């Protein structure tokens, strides 16, 4: 209920997916090993080249490519913190070398940008005017918004910036146009 979400907030997951993530963090806290240190990563709406076919951007592009109807939950009235895959990989690579004195530390890996799904959809379908979209009611298990605070990882890893959604979207669309990966899915 409080945004952007910081690592130290007490989380109250709305669905089984979010609950499974929280359980992972709780299980680590229960581990009493003195020699093992843990770094928990909270990824926020990862997108980009080779993206998961069930995630919003690739799902929409795939519907466009196949001239199928895209089912749009809640009139696109959602917000997500889209994080470009190359930013994720850079952060993860830096974490391999990261030295922590803490036994257990959690990082949000997110762009720290609140993006409206309706506006994002509009920017994609401008390029594809024949897109077929059908509005459907909100899914009860869906969350209205995800929006993370990335100040901790930016400070600890000295990350200069995260990719803006318009830049990452352009790269994703260009890759998708030439990709043959999703032609069979």
Secondary structure, 3 states (H helix, E strand, C coil): CCCCECCCCCCCCCCHHHHHHHHHHHHHHHCCCCCCCEEEEEECCEECCCCCCCCHHHHHHHHHHCCCEEEEEHHHCCEECCEEHHHHHHHHHHHHCCCCCCCEEEEEECCCCCEEHHHHHHHHHCCCCCCEEEEECCCCCCCCECCECCHHHHHHHCCCCCCCHHHHHHHHHHHHHHCCHHHCC
